[in-house]
């Protein structure tokens, strides 16, 4: 999704995910830069290496961190900074906020005085192409033990290191997880005795039940019509496997005509034609449409990322019990299990090799990856980090957060994402196509053709750098 085409309320959340998404494709284009690995530790490095100081952080040193101040603020890093100061007596962590990482930090990179740790996030993040060769390999961080004595790599969700990895070099560590799901009111479903649909056939049946209650299965708002594209792509990848994702990522001729994608489109077309989608979404603001679901309960299901709870916290019916479920598959014989999940790590943290206290930057990141610090983030932000087992059974009172943890645990290693929409900036054009389709003013063939034309335009444009995804 192109962040500038997204609702303002979501941009703070999306920026970190977008920075991570852009980082992936750059790995191919910048392979020669990445091959160099990390640089020489800064002047403050050189302390004694020990179990509690695995990177040799110097005694009584200062860790200079600059953190993007978006939807998550900077207090979660300050929390880790205090823990670092407690564990490294005499040392201190200086945590500074920024809303314009590139403008503030590019001169410091050029001058050879970058911070020790950076959350390179936000719409104004530094382009990784300009700094990739100047970043430390963070593999030693994930191979180290956390404050609780466990190897960090073993405490992380599957697949979360891939977005920041370039030819074996872990250049960025993305700290926060975004879970994409179909959201519903567990209270309403319990009251009616309804089950969340696992296939599109079951979704059709639920649509009939909704109609009998004077409700709709889905609703949408004009700025968020492509939430349905996200749901469709996730469903198709689960149905048809990795070849679906790779076809889309690599802008293949006819990629939107893959049988798995066509199966999802056909199912959605049936739902629209049956009148199970609340009409008028193309003329409705996205927050108003979401309130039709979360407050008025005019629709049963809504596809979105895990930001939805916080976004609608003031417009959600009391006792709603917001809960996320995996998107349906086309058949019960899908190549990936129903529990497979679209989830992406965001908020990319990097340690510059030219930093004055490289070891300190790594140490602060190690502290952030402790169970205590990750739990603090989940509790205060109601969002999971890449660290597993940090959300209690009650989700700190959030049913949405509990469900995210269950979805991630249920998916295990079957977690996937894609980047072609962000990379090539096609969301704006795709919004038009999806609004028309959800309005019932087009069909599967028209939807497919329109999306393929958008893809073909990018593929055939010689001025656009193409990324080969494998």
HELIX and SHEET records of a PDB file:
HELIX    1   1 UNK A    3  UNK A    5  5                                   3    
HELIX    2   2 UNK A    8  UNK A   29  1                                  22    
HELIX    3   3 UNK A   31  UNK A   34  1                                   4    
HELIX    4   4 UNK A   75  UNK A   87  1                                  13    
HELIX    5   5 UNK A  101  UNK A  110  1                                  10    
HELIX    6   6 UNK A  128  UNK A  131  1                                   4    
HELIX    7   7 UNK A  132  UNK A  134  5                                   3    
HELIX    8   8 UNK A  139  UNK A  143  1                                   5    
HELIX    9   9 UNK A  152  UNK A  155  5                                   4    
HELIX   10  10 UNK A  162  UNK A  164  5                                   3    
HELIX   11  11 UNK A  186  UNK A  192  1                                   7    
HELIX   12  12 UNK A  200  UNK A  212  1                                  13    
HELIX   13  13 UNK A  222  UNK A  224  5                                   3    
HELIX   14  14 UNK A  227  UNK A  240  1                                  14    
HELIX   15  15 UNK A  242  UNK A  249  1                                   8    
HELIX   16  16 UNK A  255  UNK A  257  5                                   3    
HELIX   17  17 UNK A  259  UNK A  273  1                                  15    
HELIX   18  18 UNK A  281  UNK A  283  5                                   3    
HELIX   19  19 UNK A  286  UNK A  294  1                                   9    
HELIX   20  20 UNK A  308  UNK A  311  1                                   4    
HELIX   21  21 UNK A  358  UNK A  368  1                                  11    
HELIX   22  22 UNK A  371  UNK A  381  1                                  11    
HELIX   23  23 UNK A  395  UNK A  397  5                                   3    
HELIX   24  24 UNK A  399  UNK A  411  1                                  13    
HELIX   25  25 UNK A  420  UNK A  424  1                                   5    
HELIX   26  26 UNK A  427  UNK A  438  1                                  12    
HELIX   27  27 UNK A  444  UNK A  459  1                                  16    
SHEET    1   A 6 UNK A  92  UNK A  98  0                                        
SHEET    2   A 6 UNK A  62  UNK A  68  1                                        
SHEET    3   A 6 UNK A 117  UNK A 119  1                                        
SHEET    4   A 6 UNK A 341  UNK A 350 -1                                        
SHEET    5   A 6 UNK A 173  UNK A 185 -1                                        
SHEET    6   A 6 UNK A 302  UNK A 305 -1                                        
SHEET    1   B 5 UNK A  92  UNK A  98  0                                        
SHEET    2   B 5 UNK A  62  UNK A  68  1                                        
SHEET    3   B 5 UNK A 117  UNK A 119  1                                        
SHEET    4   B 5 UNK A 341  UNK A 350 -1                                        
SHEET    5   B 5 UNK A 415  UNK A 416  1                                        
SHEET    1   C 6 UNK A  92  UNK A  98  0                                        
SHEET    2   C 6 UNK A  62  UNK A  68  1                                        
SHEET    3   C 6 UNK A 117  UNK A 119  1                                        
SHEET    4   C 6 UNK A 341  UNK A 350 -1                                        
SHEET    5   C 6 UNK A 173  UNK A 185 -1                                        
SHEET    6   C 6 UNK A 322  UNK A 325 -1                                        
SHEET    1   D 2 UNK A 165  UNK A 166  0                                        
SHEET    2   D 2 UNK A 169  UNK A 170 -1                                        
END                                                                             
